[in-house]
Amino acid sequence: IHCGELTVIIGRNGAGKSTLLKAILGEVEHKGNIIFTDEKDNLTKKIKIGYVPQKLNIEKHMPTTVFDMFASCISYIPVFMKKDKKIYKEIKEHLKIFGVDRLIDKSIGDLSGGELQRVLIAMATKPIPNLLILDEPVSGIDKNGIRDFYQILNRLKAEYDMSIILVSHDLELANQYADRVILLDKEVIKEGTPQEVFESLEFKNRFGEL
């Protein structure tokens, strides 16, 4: 996985995509090693990882606001005690990067799918991570929202030289937006550019023609 690149992991159900993400996040025991190196190939023990899950179970009209949820992740002060003006301004400025600063006082349960994903990515990139992991991030988002979402990823890659791993079942989107694609089936079956993977025999044996 390289800096400044979007790597999309594809594979059929049960191929190990979610397990791989959990291993990288340190949530499951695993064999083998996950190694992080800097640009000079020196080993790095710790890196900052941002993570956006596939979905959150949020009830409609849930009273918790975007500010409440965001502040609870970056502040040691319980949000129900007081609204810190400095933290409020800091969060609003970060949300502005993703075009959702106007949502800061809106209830989480009232957000659309696209709005929620933008908020979650904003949270996952505060502070700016070295690696951003996205698990099926565009499910339930319309075409305009998907286009806006990938524009955000392109900006993150360019401005922060961020490594991004995205798990997706949408092969068309992977082909259109990925820098690199990894075909997984319990192990890495094929990796390379979208063209190299989608035109490979390994891909066609599992998915047929794209």
KATA-V169355 format. One line per field, one symbol per residue. ss: DSSP state (H for helix, E for strand, L for the rest). psi: psi as a letter, one per 30 degrees, with the letter a starting at -180 (. if undefined). A space follows every 10 residues. Layout:
BEGIN
ss = ???
psi = ???
END
This chain:
BEGIN
ss = LLLLLEEEEE LLLLLLHHHH HHHHLLLLLL LLLLLLELLL LLELLLLLEE EELLLLLLLL LLLLEHHHHH HHHHLLLLLL LLLLHHHHHH HHHHHHHLLL HHHLLLEHHH LLHHHHHHHH HHHHLLLLLL EEEEELLLLL LLHHHHHHHH HHHHHHHHHH LLEEEEELLL HHHHHHHLLE EEEELLLEEE EELHHHHHLL HHHHHHHLLL
psi = klkgkjjkkl llkgfgeeee eeeefgfkkl lakjkklafg gkkkeklkkk kjlelkjkkk gkfkleeeee efffkfkkff eljjeeeeee eeeeeeeggg ffgegkkefg kleeeeeeee eeefgjlkle kkkkjhfgkg kleeeeeeef eeeeeeeeeg hkkkkkkkfj eeeeeefkel kkjkifljek laleeeefgl eeeefefak.
END
